[in-house]
C-alpha cells in the first residue's frame, strides 16, 4: 500500500516558492469569489429592500383606492337610485303622454269630421245663394237700367255654378 504522505503532489514535498504561487492563485480565486459574492449579496439585499418598499407603497395605494371606491360607491348607489326613480317617473309621464296623444287624436278626428260637416253646410249655403241669385237677379235685372250709378246695361250675370271642393268630388 502506498503511503499518502509520499505522494508527489503533496504540498509538503513542493518547493516553497511553488507552494506560495499556488497559494496566491487560490487566494486570488477565493478573494475574487468572495468579493463577487459580497457584491451580489449587497445587490440582492438592495433588490429585496426596493421590492419590499414598492410592495408596501402599492399596498398603501390599494388601501387608499379601496377607501375611495367604497366612499364613492355609496354616492354612485344613491345616484343610481335617483336614476331609477327618475326613469319610473319618465315611464309614467310617457304613458300619460301616450294617453293624452290618444285623446288628442280622437279630438283631431272629431275636428276633421266637424270641419267636413261645416264645409258641406257652406257648400249648401253656396248652392242656396246661387239658386236665389238665379231666381231673383232675372226679375230685378230690369231695375238696373234705372240705377244712375250702374254701368251695367244688362242683368247681373251671377256666379256660374256652385263650387265643389276637391274632397267633395268623390261623394
Buried (B, 14 or more C-beta within 10 A) or exposed (E): EEEEEEEEEEEEEBEEEEEEEEEEEEEEEEEEEEEEEEEEEEEEEEEEEEEEEEEEEEEEEEEEEEEEEEEEEEEEEEEEEEEEEEEEEEEEEEEEEEEEEEEEEEEEEEEEEEEBEEEEEEBEEBBEEBEEBEEEBEEEBEEBEEEEEEEEEEBEEBEEEBEEEEEEEEE
